[in-house]
Amino acid sequence: MDLKIEDIEINYDEYFALENVSLSTKEKLDKIDIIAVPKQYTKNEYYFAQETIDFIKYCRQNDKKHTYDVLADGDIKIRALHSFDLWLPVIWVASNILFPIAINIVSSYIWEKRKGHEKEETQVDVTFVVKNKKKKKMIHYKGNADKFKEIFEKIDINKM
């Protein structure tokens, strides 16, 4: 299992310029509760994880209290990795208050995706970027799907 928590400075200006992103899409970072954002793989290439679209649809269907979206205009570039492992998007969380909600919805999503495959060992790869008043925290998890919720229930984002 791999769990990393660190302060980060994150800027999507390069992505916005490369993809010619509209002003309304840029403003999502300040208006939407939880956003799937792309991950940079090479200097000029940004991709969304293979579970991005399914995950955002799942969130919208199962949580009507919060807003969910993708940081993109129109079609998105997906980085597909073929296995039963779950490669979730980088998830931008608008405030640390929403972090437990994001954890619960990801945990539920993992459970739903594994229905019928519970005995198969499944790895999860997910990164959260949690916006706090003055800084941003990046929390990356790569590990066993069965341990996800247990590990994240122990994290107090307010103490980091």
Helices and strands as residue ranges (DSSP letters): E 2-8, H 13-18, H 23-26, H 28-31, E 34-37, E 39-42, E 45-49, H 52-62, E 68-70, E 78-79, E 86-93, G 96-98, H 99-114, E 123-131, E 136-144, G 145-147, H 148-153, G 157-159
